[in-house]
Amino acid sequence: LDKGEASAIALALELGNALLIIDEAKGRKEAKALGIKITGTIGIFLLAKEKNLIKALKPVFEKTNKTNFRISRHFINKALTMAKES
């Protein structure tokens, strides 16, 4: 784990009933093993749509893809299916 992920996991443990937002696979695995509730960027996007904070995921993914943050096509398609946008 890198220093930032390790710090985030340590803080989640300290806080107790926290939801850790983490995308990196090693960090997610470690957090789960420690009993920390996790979500990722896609989980936040899905929650935002569910709460009507955004109308659709497609434009959000299009904007995200224009940055240096990468989400695999597999996970985008899965999220669009979950959001009934596919």
ZASELUM-175106 format. One record per residue: residue in one letter; x, y negated, z of N, C-alpha, C in turn. Coordinates in Angstrom, 2 decimals. Atoms other than C-alpha are relative to their C-alpha. Layout:
# ZASELUM-175106
@type->A	n.x->X	n.y->Y	n.z->Z	ca.x->X	ca.y->Y	ca.z->Z	c.x->X	c.y->Y	c.z->Z .
...
***
This chain:
# ZASELUM-175106
@type->L	n.x->0.84	n.y->1.19	n.z->0.00	ca.x->0.00	ca.y->0.00	ca.z->0.00	c.x->0.88	c.y->-1.24	c.z->0.00 .
@type->D	n.x->-0.76	n.y->1.24	n.z->-0.09	ca.x->1.16	ca.y->-3.52	ca.z->-0.55	c.x->-0.38	c.y->-0.74	c.z->1.28 .
@type->K	n.x->0.18	n.y->0.73	n.z->-1.26	ca.x->1.32	ca.y->-6.03	ca.z->2.29	c.x->-1.42	c.y->-0.56	c.z->0.15 .
@type->G	n.x->1.34	n.y->0.58	n.z->-0.07	ca.x->-1.99	ca.y->-7.70	ca.z->1.43	c.x->-1.08	c.y->1.02	c.z->0.29 .
@type->E	n.x->0.99	n.y->-1.06	n.z->-0.24	ca.x->-3.97	ca.y->-4.47	ca.z->1.29	c.x->0.12	c.y->0.54	c.z->1.41 .
@type->A	n.x->-0.22	n.y->-0.51	n.z->-1.37	ca.x->-2.40	ca.y->-3.22	ca.z->4.52	c.x->-0.56	c.y->-0.99	c.z->1.02 .
@type->S	n.x->0.53	n.y->1.02	n.z->-0.92	ca.x->-3.29	ca.y->-6.52	ca.z->6.22	c.x->-1.52	c.y->-0.01	c.z->-0.01 .
@type->A	n.x->1.47	n.y->-0.01	n.z->0.10	ca.x->-6.87	ca.y->-6.39	ca.z->4.93	c.x->-0.58	c.y->1.20	c.z->0.74 .
@type->I	n.x->0.46	n.y->-1.21	n.z->-0.70	ca.x->-7.28	ca.y->-2.83	ca.z->6.22	c.x->0.15	c.y->-0.17	c.z->1.51 .
@type->A	n.x->-0.22	n.y->0.22	n.z->-1.44	ca.x->-5.78	ca.y->-3.78	ca.z->9.59	c.x->-1.05	c.y->-0.95	c.z->0.57 .
@type->L	n.x->1.01	n.y->0.95	n.z->-0.46	ca.x->-8.17	ca.y->-6.73	ca.z->9.89	c.x->-1.38	c.y->0.66	c.z->0.07 .
@type->A	n.x->1.29	n.y->-0.71	n.z->-0.02	ca.x->-11.17	ca.y->-4.55	ca.z->8.98	c.x->-0.09	c.y->0.91	c.z->1.22 .
@type->L	n.x->-0.02	n.y->-0.85	n.z->-1.19	ca.x->-10.15	ca.y->-2.12	ca.z->11.71	c.x->-0.18	c.y->-0.82	c.z->1.27 .
@type->E	n.x->0.08	n.y->0.87	n.z->-1.17	ca.x->-9.75	ca.y->-4.95	ca.z->14.20	c.x->-1.41	c.y->-0.55	c.z->0.20 .
@type->L	n.x->1.35	n.y->0.57	n.z->-0.08	ca.x->-13.16	ca.y->-6.42	ca.z->13.37	c.x->-1.06	c.y->1.04	c.z->0.31 .
@type->G	n.x->0.97	n.y->-1.05	n.z->-0.29	ca.x->-14.90	ca.y->-3.10	ca.z->13.65	c.x->-0.96	c.y->0.23	c.z->-1.14 .
@type->N	n.x->1.05	n.y->-0.25	n.z->0.98	ca.x->-18.11	ca.y->-3.09	ca.z->11.64	c.x->0.13	c.y->-0.95	c.z->-1.19 .
@type->A	n.x->-0.29	n.y->0.90	n.z->1.12	ca.x->-16.59	ca.y->-4.79	ca.z->8.58	c.x->-0.23	c.y->0.72	c.z->-1.32 .
@type->L	n.x->0.05	n.y->-0.52	n.z->1.36	ca.x->-17.12	ca.y->-4.31	ca.z->4.87	c.x->1.23	c.y->-0.53	c.z->-0.72 .
@type->L	n.x->-1.24	n.y->0.37	n.z->0.66	ca.x->-13.77	ca.y->-4.32	ca.z->3.10	c.x->-0.20	c.y->0.00	c.z->-1.51 .
@type->I	n.x->0.07	n.y->0.10	n.z->1.46	ca.x->-13.71	ca.y->-5.53	ca.z->-0.50	c.x->1.39	c.y->0.30	c.z->-0.52 .
@type->I	n.x->-1.31	n.y->-0.46	n.z->0.47	ca.x->-10.89	ca.y->-3.62	ca.z->-2.15	c.x->-0.19	c.y->0.82	c.z->-1.28 .
@type->D	n.x->0.12	n.y->-0.70	n.z->1.28	ca.x->-10.35	ca.y->-2.34	ca.z->-5.70	c.x->1.09	c.y->1.05	c.z->-0.21 .
@type->E	n.x->-1.14	n.y->-0.88	n.z->0.25	ca.x->-6.97	ca.y->-0.61	ca.z->-5.59	c.x->-0.25	c.y->1.39	c.z->0.59 .
@type->A	n.x->0.35	n.y->-1.38	n.z->-0.37	ca.x->-7.33	ca.y->3.18	ca.z->-5.43	c.x->0.67	c.y->0.46	c.z->1.30 .
@type->K	n.x->-0.69	n.y->-0.44	n.z->-1.22	ca.x->-4.68	ca.y->3.82	ca.z->-2.74	c.x->-0.60	c.y->-0.67	c.z->1.23 .
@type->G	n.x->0.58	n.y->0.74	n.z->-1.11	ca.x->-6.15	ca.y->1.13	ca.z->-0.51	c.x->-1.39	c.y->0.50	c.z->0.33 .
@type->R	n.x->1.35	n.y->-0.52	n.z->-0.22	ca.x->-9.69	ca.y->2.44	ca.z->-0.97	c.x->0.06	c.y->1.35	c.z->0.72 .
@type->K	n.x->-0.15	n.y->-1.32	n.z->-0.61	ca.x->-8.57	ca.y->5.98	ca.z->-0.10	c.x->0.40	c.y->-0.12	c.z->1.47 .
@type->E	n.x->-0.47	n.y->0.19	n.z->-1.38	ca.x->-6.75	ca.y->4.82	ca.z->3.03	c.x->-1.12	c.y->-0.57	c.z->0.87 .
@type->A	n.x->1.09	n.y->0.60	n.z->-0.77	ca.x->-9.67	ca.y->2.65	ca.z->4.16	c.x->-1.09	c.y->1.02	c.z->0.31 .
@type->K	n.x->1.00	n.y->-1.05	n.z->-0.21	ca.x->-12.13	ca.y->5.51	ca.z->3.69	c.x->0.45	c.y->0.98	c.z->1.07 .
@type->A	n.x->-0.54	n.y->-0.95	n.z->-0.97	ca.x->-9.87	ca.y->7.84	ca.z->5.65	c.x->-0.05	c.y->-0.55	c.z->1.42 .
@type->L	n.x->0.06	n.y->0.65	n.z->-1.31	ca.x->-9.92	ca.y->5.31	ca.z->8.50	c.x->-1.43	c.y->-0.33	c.z->0.42 .
@type->G	n.x->1.41	n.y->0.22	n.z->-0.33	ca.x->-13.73	ca.y->5.12	ca.z->8.42	c.x->-0.49	c.y->-1.42	c.z->-0.26 .
@type->I	n.x->0.39	n.y->1.37	n.z->0.32	ca.x->-13.91	ca.y->1.60	ca.z->7.01	c.x->-0.98	c.y->0.02	c.z->-1.17 .
@type->K	n.x->0.95	n.y->0.14	n.z->1.11	ca.x->-16.91	ca.y->0.72	ca.z->4.85	c.x->0.68	c.y->-0.85	c.z->-1.08 .
@type->I	n.x->-0.65	n.y->0.73	n.z->1.09	ca.x->-15.69	ca.y->-0.41	ca.z->1.43	c.x->-0.96	c.y->-0.27	c.z->-1.15 .
@type->T	n.x->0.61	n.y->0.26	n.z->1.29	ca.x->-16.90	ca.y->-1.94	ca.z->-1.78	c.x->1.10	c.y->-0.61	c.z->-0.85 .
@type->G	n.x->-0.96	n.y->0.62	n.z->0.90	ca.x->-15.14	ca.y->-3.36	ca.z->-4.78	c.x->-0.64	c.y->-1.16	c.z->-0.74 .
@type->T	n.x->0.49	n.y->1.12	n.z->0.79	ca.x->-15.55	ca.y->-6.14	ca.z->-7.26	c.x->-1.33	c.y->0.34	c.z->-0.67 .
@type->I	n.x->1.25	n.y->-0.40	n.z->0.66	ca.x->-18.21	ca.y->-4.22	ca.z->-9.17	c.x->-1.14	c.y->0.09	c.z->1.01 .
@type->G	n.x->1.03	n.y->-0.06	n.z->-1.04	ca.x->-20.09	ca.y->-3.57	ca.z->-5.94	c.x->-0.52	c.y->-1.38	c.z->0.37 .
@type->I	n.x->0.41	n.y->1.38	n.z->-0.29	ca.x->-20.13	ca.y->-7.30	ca.z->-5.25	c.x->-0.85	c.y->-0.54	c.z->-1.15 .
@type->F	n.x->0.80	n.y->0.44	n.z->1.16	ca.x->-21.38	ca.y->-7.99	ca.z->-8.79	c.x->-1.39	c.y->0.61	c.z->0.05 .
@type->L	n.x->1.30	n.y->-0.67	n.z->-0.08	ca.x->-24.15	ca.y->-5.41	ca.z->-8.37	c.x->-0.87	c.y->-0.58	c.z->1.11 .
@type->L	n.x->0.73	n.y->0.60	n.z->-1.11	ca.x->-25.16	ca.y->-6.87	ca.z->-5.01	c.x->-0.50	c.y->-1.40	c.z->-0.37 .
@type->A	n.x->0.41	n.y->1.34	n.z->0.43	ca.x->-25.25	ca.y->-10.37	ca.z->-6.51	c.x->-1.21	c.y->0.07	c.z->-0.92 .
@type->K	n.x->1.16	n.y->-0.14	n.z->0.88	ca.x->-27.64	ca.y->-9.18	ca.z->-9.21	c.x->-1.22	c.y->0.45	c.z->0.80 .
@type->E	n.x->1.10	n.y->-0.49	n.z->-0.83	ca.x->-29.77	ca.y->-7.29	ca.z->-6.68	c.x->-0.62	c.y->-1.14	c.z->0.81 .
@type->K	n.x->0.47	n.y->1.13	n.z->-0.80	ca.x->-30.03	ca.y->-10.48	ca.z->-4.59	c.x->-0.43	c.y->-1.19	c.z->-0.86 .
@type->N	n.x->0.38	n.y->1.05	n.z->0.96	ca.x->-30.88	ca.y->-12.51	ca.z->-7.73	c.x->0.92	c.y->-1.22	c.z->0.04 .
@type->L	n.x->-0.98	n.y->1.09	n.z->0.04	ca.x->-27.72	ca.y->-14.59	ca.z->-7.40	c.x->0.56	c.y->-0.16	c.z->-1.40 .
@type->I	n.x->-0.34	n.y->0.03	n.z->1.42	ca.x->-26.88	ca.y->-13.71	ca.z->-11.00	c.x->-1.11	c.y->0.71	c.z->-0.75 .
@type->K	n.x->1.08	n.y->-0.60	n.z->0.77	ca.x->-29.29	ca.y->-12.79	ca.z->-13.77	c.x->0.42	c.y->1.30	c.z->-0.67 .
@type->A	n.x->-0.46	n.y->-1.17	n.z->0.74	ca.x->-27.14	ca.y->-10.25	ca.z->-15.60	c.x->1.49	c.y->0.22	c.z->0.25 .
@type->L	n.x->-1.40	n.y->-0.35	n.z->-0.20	ca.x->-23.85	ca.y->-8.41	ca.z->-15.25	c.x->0.84	c.y->-0.21	c.z->-1.26 .
@type->K	n.x->-0.78	n.y->0.08	n.z->1.24	ca.x->-22.82	ca.y->-8.50	ca.z->-18.92	c.x->0.80	c.y->-1.29	c.z->-0.11 .
@type->P	n.x->-0.78	n.y->1.24	n.z->0.11	ca.x->-21.86	ca.y->-12.19	ca.z->-18.94	c.x->1.11	c.y->-0.10	c.z->1.06 .
@type->V	n.x->-1.01	n.y->0.02	n.z->-1.06	ca.x->-19.98	ca.y->-11.75	ca.z->-15.66	c.x->1.20	c.y->0.84	c.z->-0.41 .
@type->F	n.x->-1.10	n.y->-0.84	n.z->0.47	ca.x->-17.94	ca.y->-8.89	ca.z->-17.09	c.x->0.74	c.y->-0.65	c.z->-1.17 .
@type->E	n.x->-0.65	n.y->0.69	n.z->1.12	ca.x->-17.28	ca.y->-10.90	ca.z->-20.26	c.x->0.94	c.y->-1.08	c.z->0.51 .
@type->K	n.x->-0.86	n.y->1.04	n.z->-0.58	ca.x->-15.91	ca.y->-13.78	ca.z->-18.18	c.x->1.18	c.y->0.61	c.z->0.73 .
@type->T	n.x->-1.06	n.y->-0.67	n.z->-0.74	ca.x->-13.92	ca.y->-11.43	ca.z->-15.98	c.x->1.08	c.y->0.52	c.z->-0.96 .
@type->N	n.x->-0.95	n.y->-0.54	n.z->0.97	ca.x->-12.32	ca.y->-9.83	ca.z->-19.05	c.x->0.88	c.y->-1.06	c.z->-0.64 .
@type->K	n.x->-0.80	n.y->1.11	n.z->0.54	ca.x->-11.01	ca.y->-13.26	ca.z->-20.10	c.x->1.09	c.y->-0.44	c.z->0.98 .
@type->T	n.x->-1.02	n.y->0.30	n.z->-1.02	ca.x->-8.87	ca.y->-13.36	ca.z->-16.94	c.x->1.03	c.y->1.12	c.z->0.00 .
@type->N	n.x->-0.99	n.y->-1.08	n.z->-0.11	ca.x->-5.93	ca.y->-11.23	ca.z->-15.89	c.x->-0.49	c.y->1.15	c.z->0.89 .
@type->F	n.x->0.60	n.y->-1.06	n.z->-0.81	ca.x->-8.26	ca.y->-9.07	ca.z->-13.74	c.x->-0.62	c.y->1.01	c.z->-0.95 .
@type->R	n.x->0.48	n.y->-1.02	n.z->0.91	ca.x->-9.02	ca.y->-5.78	ca.z->-15.47	c.x->-0.92	c.y->0.99	c.z->0.70 .
@type->I	n.x->0.94	n.y->-1.03	n.z->-0.44	ca.x->-11.97	ca.y->-3.45	ca.z->-15.02	c.x->-0.15	c.y->0.96	c.z->-1.17 .
@type->S	n.x->0.07	n.y->-0.97	n.z->1.09	ca.x->-12.07	ca.y->-0.24	ca.z->-17.02	c.x->-1.39	c.y->0.02	c.z->-0.63 .
@type->R	n.x->1.25	n.y->-0.09	n.z->0.75	ca.x->-14.75	ca.y->0.16	ca.z->-19.68	c.x->-0.92	c.y->1.04	c.z->0.65 .
@type->H	n.x->0.79	n.y->-1.05	n.z->-0.65	ca.x->-15.89	ca.y->3.34	ca.z->-17.88	c.x->-0.80	c.y->-0.57	c.z->1.17 .
@type->F	n.x->0.69	n.y->0.56	n.z->-1.16	ca.x->-16.72	ca.y->1.44	ca.z->-14.69	c.x->-0.97	c.y->-1.11	c.z->-0.38 .
@type->I	n.x->0.94	n.y->1.02	n.z->0.48	ca.x->-18.30	ca.y->-1.45	ca.z->-16.58	c.x->-1.28	c.y->0.67	c.z->-0.50 .
@type->N	n.x->1.18	n.y->-0.71	n.z->0.52	ca.x->-20.60	ca.y->0.97	ca.z->-18.42	c.x->-0.83	c.y->0.62	c.z->1.12 .
@type->K	n.x->0.70	n.y->-0.59	n.z->-1.14	ca.x->-21.45	ca.y->2.73	ca.z->-15.16	c.x->-0.80	c.y->-1.08	c.z->0.74 .
@type->A	n.x->0.68	n.y->1.09	n.z->-0.69	ca.x->-22.33	ca.y->-0.60	ca.z->-13.51	c.x->-1.19	c.y->-0.51	c.z->-0.81 .
@type->L	n.x->1.10	n.y->0.47	n.z->0.86	ca.x->-24.44	ca.y->-1.71	ca.z->-16.48	c.x->-1.16	c.y->0.98	c.z->0.03 .
@type->T	n.x->1.05	n.y->-1.00	n.z->-0.12	ca.x->-26.35	ca.y->1.57	ca.z->-16.28	c.x->-0.73	c.y->-0.13	c.z->1.33 .
@type->M	n.x->0.60	n.y->0.15	n.z->-1.33	ca.x->-26.91	ca.y->1.13	ca.z->-12.55	c.x->-0.89	c.y->-1.23	c.z->0.07 .
@type->A	n.x->0.74	n.y->1.25	n.z->-0.01	ca.x->-28.14	ca.y->-2.42	ca.z->-13.19	c.x->-1.10	c.y->-0.02	c.z->-1.08 .
@type->K	n.x->1.00	n.y->-0.13	n.z->1.07	ca.x->-30.40	ca.y->-1.16	ca.z->-16.03	c.x->0.22	c.y->-1.01	c.z->-1.11 .
@type->E	n.x->-0.36	n.y->0.92	n.z->1.09	ca.x->-28.54	ca.y->-3.29	ca.z->-18.59	c.x->0.62	c.y->0.72	c.z->-1.19 .
@type->S	n.x->-0.66	n.y->-0.71	n.z->1.12	ca.x->-27.22	ca.y->-0.54	ca.z->-20.86	c.x->-1.01	c.y->0.40	c.z->-1.06 .
***
